[in-house]
Amino acid sequence: LQALLDHADVMNNNVFAYGEIASDGHSVTEIAFSTAVVAASNAYTWSHQPYSKQANWGSTYLRVFHCNLVLEELEKLSLTAAEKSDRENIKGQALFNRAEAFLALTQVFAQPYNSTTAASDMGIPLRLTSNVAEQSRRANVLATYDRIISDATESIPLLPGLPLVKTRGSKAAAFALLARTYLVMQDYEKALDYAGRCLAIQSALKNYAELSTGASTQIGATANFPTPLHNPEMIFYNRMYTSALSGFLTTNYFVEQSLYNQYATNDLRRGRFFRVTASGITFKGNYNNVSSQPFCGIATDEVYLIRAECYARKGQITEALADLNLLLSKRYDATFTPVTANTADEALVKILT
């Protein structure tokens, strides 16, 4: 059962490319657009009906199937007292993975969370059994988020604080997932709480000044992939599902100049995340060092920003700027000047941009 959850090509290779393709931070050449699969070109142009045949959610529901199968088989096992701790860990991993998969699905295939309409807005099919003959029914948004929160919360006491390997769930990952979920729901009090719980377990940030200049095959500022694979910021590893859609992101796909210009000249991410060529600007800052499979997991930098945003929305300017400046101090060179703000709204704008 652990082997099913450790099957990374299923469990850690299923985040959709639709959202990234539809974002406004990229552009493609006419040749790339004209030769793209229909789903990619439709997502890029925000077509009302983006899918050519069916929704590209099979990979994520396969992950959900694995989780359901593991949970069902665990209940059938007769275990010794010594084996029960392993059983609880595996159960926690399955619950965490199902919650993380459901949240990923909601960001593409469900209506955005709105507390006033969540009970009637359409969510996603909540597959809770491995029985493929059971008919799927689409839950509303409220039930969808209730299930995500329930699974993630139930997983916490079953999981270790930190995982043996980053492809597995942990308490830190579950706390971060709940922080992300409550942020989407605009429940900033709970998002703040869970972000803090996560950072109490794992808070490391990588100092980008330590990514020294190196050859293209090395880890360094000018390397093809400058971020080390053993990134101390990584909490949970997941990557974009490998498909013609993700391939669209790596073939003649360029970063918008306006986005690149938002990085100041003393911002180390400017040189470490982007490659400027005569053809255009490309992104090279993937945490997993694979251009065709961008990192889509959970890392401490995101959690710091979640907590900073929640602090700002609660009017706690000092705490918000402390988190923001801690993160930025690891991203800028020695000339970095801490960000200041006179109001909570001003602090919030600086955090969000």
Secondary structure, 3 states (H helix, E strand, C coil): CHHHHCCHHHHCEEECCHHHHHCCCEEECHHHHHHCCHHHHHHHCCCCCCCCCCCCCHHHHHHHHHHHHHHHHHCCCCCCHHHHHHHHHHHHHHHHHHHHHHHHHHHHHCCCCCCCCCCCCEEEECCCCCCCCCCCCEEEHHHHHHHHHHHHHHHHHHCCCCCCCCCCCCHHHHHHHHHHHHHHCCCHHHHHHHHHHHHHHCCCCCCHHHCCCCCCCCCCCCCCCCCCCCCCCEEECCEECCCHHHHHCCCCEEECHHHHCCCCCCECHHHHHEEECCCCEEECCCCCCCCCCCECCEEHHHHHHHHHHHHHHCCCHHHHHHHHHHHHHCCECCCCCCCCCCCHHHHHHHHHC
